[in-house]
Amino acid sequence: MDINLFTQKSREALNDIEQIAMENGNQEMVQAHLLLALLQQEDGLIPKMIEKMEINLPYFTKAVQKIIDGRPKVSGGKRYWSEALNDA
């Protein structure tokens, strides 16, 4: 994966994934972390698309956060990307 080929917003989202996982006490980073990172971007494409589809963005974001809240919590340890997140 050559991160230099990604857009600026994509690179920002990838950087935000670990922060979101850390804030939520998750060791394994999964697609929900990526989705939340994309949903939280100011002037990002994903929030605009969600609103264009007439989906309630705050409700959708809370639903994604609920998925993350259900993930196992750990303290310490190295964070890692799940295989599914790596594939995404």
Buried (B, 14 or more C-beta within 10 A) or exposed (E): EEEEEEEEBBEBBBEBBBEBBEEBEBBBBBBBBBBBBBBBBEEBEBBEEBEEEEEEBEEBBEEBBEBBEEBEEEEEEEBEBBEEBEEE
